Amino acid sequence: MSQETASITKPAAPEQASALSFEESTRRLSAIVEELEGGELPLERSLALFEEGVRLARAAKDRLDRAERRVEELLGIDAQGKPIVREFES
């Protein structure tokens, strides 16, 4: 089993969810959705996967929010939330 495959199938512990990259989180979330959609899981396994998915989704959203704030900082946003546009110098 490759390292990438292992990270997709191995459950993320609560402290690991925030340590995963955005891309790793979304890959794991996709694997969780596929497993849950299969419908053949016992209730406890389904709940454990759902809990892991919620942790991963929250961690991914936090990363995405931070990235969005960083982009806004780099682009410069005025008080109304509109980008500050400068004339292009040729």
N, C-alpha and C positions, 0 to 999 in steps of 0.2 A: 504494500500500500504506500503510495507516495505521500510526502509531507502535506501537499495540498489536499489530497483526498482525506487524509487523517483529520485535518483541521475542519473539513466540511462535515464529517460524520461524528467526530468526537464532541460531546457536549461541552459548552463553555460554562465554566464556573462563574458565579457572580463577579468575582474580582477579575476574571479573564475577559469578560464582555467588553469592558472599557479599554482593555489592552489591545484588543484586535483592531486592525485597520478597518476603515469604512468598507473596503472591498471584501475583506475576509468576513466581516459581519453580514454583508448582504449575501455572500455565497452561502454562509451557514444558515441564514434565514430562509433562503431558497430551498435548501436541503430539508429544513424543518417543515416547511409548507408541503413539500412533496411527500414527506413521511406521514404527516397528519392527513393529507388528502387521500392517502391510500386506504384509510378507514379500517385497517386490520390491527390496530394497536389496542392494548388494554388501557383502561381509563387512567391508571397511574402514570403510564408512559406518556400518554397524550397530555396529561396535566404538566408533567415535567418538561416536555418539549415546548408546550405553550408558555410556561414560565421562562424558559431559556429564551424563547423568541421575543418575549416582552423585554427582557433585559437587553438583548442584542439590539432590538429596535430602538430602545431609549438611548443606548450608547451610540448607535449610528446617528440618531437624530441630533444628539449633543455634538458629535463631530461635525455634522453638516451645518448646524447652527454656528459653530465656531468658525468654520470655513466661510460661511456667508458674511459673518461680521468682519472677518479679515478682508474679504473682497471689498466690502463697503468702505473699510478704512483706506484701502489702496485706491479705490476709485474716487473717494470723497463724495459724501452725501450731505446735502443741505438740510436745514431744519424740517423741511417738508418731506424729506425722504427722497428727493430728486437728485440725480447725479449732477455733480458740478462738472460742467463741460468747458473745456478750454479750446481756443482756436488752434487748429493744426498749423504748426510752423513748418514751412517747406524749406 
